[in-house]
Amino acid sequence: MAEHVLAAQVEKDTDLYVPFLTGSLKTRTRVVGNTIIYPGPYARYLYYGVKMVDAATGRGPMHFTDKLGNEIFRFQKGSTLRPTNEPLNYTKDFHKYAGSHWIERSKAQNLDKWLDVSERIVNNGR
């Protein structure tokens, strides 16, 4: 229980660092036990912050437009990806600190708070 409370706090404090364009990543992120789950290959792609290409073809993702007019990028199912040296560009329109390696950057700003939360949980049982 205590670990779940801390993980939920970490997820909440990290939100402004997580890329946000359509809201898909945010709405699908879950805290399960003491683990924050950022879903699927999409989150991994954004987390490492470099453009990826299909290892077999050297091509980037396919582009689609969903029913709401949002641009969607997808690799063919089963593709093996390899990173390039080209960094991703993140919009800061919705999350002002959005970018790669969001947990590490959030930790640099929030570690003292997380330690206080942990101490409070241990001492007060919540």
Secondary structure, 3 states (H helix, E strand, C coil): CHHHHHHHHHHHHHHHHCCCCCCHHHHHCEEECCEEECCHHHHHHHHHCEEEEECCCCCCCEEEECCCCCEEEECCCCCCEEEEEEECCCCCCCCCCCCCCHHHHHHHHHHHHHHHHHHHHHHHCC
